[in-house]
Amino acid sequence: MCFGIDKFCDAAALAGIDGLLLTDVIENEAGKISNRLAQNNIDLISLVAPTTTDQRLKTICDNARGFIYVVSRAGVTGAQETTSSAAETLVARARQFTDLPIAVGFGISTAEQIADVWRFADAAVVGSALVSEIEKADSPAHAVLRVETFIGQLLPQVAKNGAEN
């Protein structure tokens, strides 16, 4: 059974979705998908990686809405010890093609990494770190508490580190 893009967009809007992260969108379909999502006030969030060519980066930026999600390094997601210098370079490249906010993710999991990313990007994504906290929980209520605690530990440290930079 195929849900289809039209039914999907309508269902996403009904659910209150503001943005949609799509990976591996075929280049010639991205514009159509972005326009269809926009009809329902949903932003297409696109990933760009250090290996993305300038031509592809421009196309992605032209079709994106909401923000651009910069992959901090080649490889897979998950907590890392340090952030990659490739992310800063890629953010600078993306800024040539868009005025949208730029978020950096993949491996960001500490206040120090967030503060480092905030030197050159508009946001840092800690998705895998949040998923890890949820996986450690033994109930939905405990998952919420773990996430609140994790974020609570990041924020004061991020504010302190951000003030120092």
N, C-alpha and C positions, 0 to 999 in steps of 0.2 A: 504494500500500500504506500503510495507516495502522497506526502502532505502537500508539497508544492510551496513555492515562494509566496504566493498571494495569501493562502490560508495561514502560512507561518507568520507573515508580517501582521496580519489581522489578529492572530492569537497573541503574538508578542505585545502588540499595542494594548490589547485587552488586559494582559497580565501586568501592564505598567512598566514594561521594559523601556529604558531610555537609550541604551546603546547596546550594540551587538558586536562581539569580537568574532571575526571569521578568519580562520587560518586557511591557507592554501586556496584562496579564491583565484580562479582562472582570470587572467588579466582582462580579457575582453568581456567578462561577465561582471566584473566589479562595479563598473559604472551603472549598469542596469540594476544590480542588486542595491547599490547605494541609493539610487533614485527611488526605487520601490520602497525601501525602508523609510526614506525621508517623507514619503506620502503619509506615513503613520507616525511622524515625528520621532523616528528612531535613528540614531547615529550609527554609521558603519565605522567600527574601530578596526584599523588595520595594523598588522605587525610588519615591522621592517627589521631586517637583520644586518649584521656587519657585512654579509656577503651580497646584499642587495645592490644592484647596479644603480647608477645615477638615473638612467632612463626609467627603470622600474620604480625607483624611489619617487620620481616626479609623478608617474602615473598613479601610484598609491596615494600620494599626497593630494593629487587632483580629485580623486574619488572619495577621500576620507571625509568624515564628519565627526565632530566631537573632540577627538584627540588622536594623536599618533602614538602607537605603542612601540617603543624601541626595545628590541631584544638586546640585552646588555652584552651578550657574547654568543658565539656559535656553540652549539651543543644542546643539551637538554635543560629543562627547568629544574629548580631545586636549590636549596641553600648552598651558598659558597662562602669561602673565607674572605674574599676581597671582591671588589667590583672591577670590571674590565675597563681599561683605557679605551677600548674599541667603542664603548657606549658614548663617551664624550665626543669622539670623532664623528660617530653616526648622527648624534643629535645636531651637531654643527652642519653636517651635510643636509639633514632633513629641513633645518631652518631656512635653507636656500629655496625650498619649494613650498613652504607652508607657514601660515601664521597661527595655525592651530596649536593648542598646548601639546607638549610632548612629555609622555611618561616613559620611564625606564623600568623594566622588569626583567625577570629571569635571574634568580639567585640572590635577590635582595632580601635580607632577613634580619639585619641589625640596625640599631639607631645610627651607628657610625656610617654604614653603607648608605642609608637614607640621606644623611647629611651630605655625604660625598656626592650623591646623585643630584641633590638640590642645588649644588654649585652650578650645574649646567643644564638641568632639565626642570620642568614644571611640576613633576610628580614622580614618586617612586611606588612601584607595585610590589607588595609583599605577599602575593598570592600563595606560593608554595609554603611559606612559613605559616600562614593562616590555616591552610589545609592540614599541615602537620599538627597544629594545635587541636583542630577538630578531630583528627584521627586518634588522638590520645584520650579523648573524652569517652565516658561510658554511658552518657545519656545526652539528649538534646540540651537540657538545662546546663549540664556540665560543659558542653561544647561552647555555649554562649559565655559562660563564666571564664573559660580558658581563653577565648578570643578577647574578651574585655580586658582580662589581666595582661595578656600579651601586648595589646595595643597601649594599655595604660603604662606598661614598662617602656615602650618605645617613645611615646610622646614627650615626656619631660627630658629625656636624653637627647632626642632629636632637636628640641627647642634649644637646649644648651649647646649642642654641637653646631647648630645652624647659626647661633649668635656668635660663635667663635670664628666662623668662616667669613 
